[in-house]
Amino acid sequence: MAGESPRLTTPPKPVRIEQVFPELRSLARTTVRLHPRPGRPGTTESSLGGPLLWPADEPWPHCAEFDRHYAFERDLPSEPLPLVPILQLFARDVPELPFPAGTDVCQVLWCPLDHDPLYCPDVQVRWRDSASITRPRTEPPPVDLEYSADNYLPRPCALAPERVTEFPHYSDLDPELARRITAWEEQIERRWRYHYHLSVAPGTKVGGWVHWIQDPIWLTCECGHALEHLLTIASGESDGQSWKTWTPAEEHPGMDANGRPRRRLDRRPADLMIGDVGDVYLFTCPQCEHRPITTLTQCS
């Protein structure tokens, strides 16, 4: 395939934290790390920032809600802006997504300008049946580079989905368990930290636990059902600590005596910057037939 990525695998953790704290075993979840890497994906492939499989007779979505934008020194456009393709996932690659009946493609687009609240792109999601698209659009509308924020225009990336086991964010733990984990970290002189190295996967991913940047915010739909984490679109794949255990083995630079990478590590392969190194979390309600989507952005 044109956008095919090499196999990328998360290395074994230096500590099996669920053996140290057996109560974590019941909290384990599987997440699908998407591992976006620069490439040339096609319309029939899963991708981040690549072209979408879009019906030629369906209008392309635009955004005209500029009264909610935080434009700062940027002039606002006089015409609606075309939304930017962000993510396309096929069921054959990520069957873990809760695809509505009769669909096998999930498409995520957003407006390339900030919306209220601050540093939050306005997101739209489409669910499709790929077999029904017999006459696809050849290309999306051109990006309006004059008004679009560069940090919201991803570099086209192919994906290499990988299933990994993860554990709750530190703030999602029972307080007593969190206290005991902190005490254990002190015993091993903080060589490995639960939050950064041993718990929830950072980066762009599907399902599993949320890699919160700030305090957890678990939401409900309008019917009162608890929403589930659908996927995360991240500014980067790791940070100054988490790279040590979450960088794929095939790309890991190794550490010097001071715990620094032995060579430069590209932690932002898609060239996205959501606010101040933030993430966009998408939640959905699998109990509601229309699959409502709620988005939440957190920044460091």
Buried (B, 14 or more C-beta within 10 A) or exposed (E): EEBEBEEBBBEEBEBEBBEBBEEBEEBEBEBBBBBBBBBBBBBBBBBBBBBBBBEEEEEEBEBEEBEBBEEEEBEEBEEBBBBBBBBBBBBEBBEBBBBBEEBBBBBBBBBBBBBEEEBBBBBBBBBBEBEEBEEBBEEBEEBBEEBBBEBBBBBBBBBBBBBBBBBBBBEBBEEEBBEBBBEBBEEEEEEBBBBBBBBBBBBBBBBBBBBBBEEEEEBEBEEEBEBBBBBBBBBBBBBEBBBBBBBBEEBBEEEEEEEEBEEEBEBBBBBBBBBEBBBBBBBBBEBEEEBBBBBBBBBE
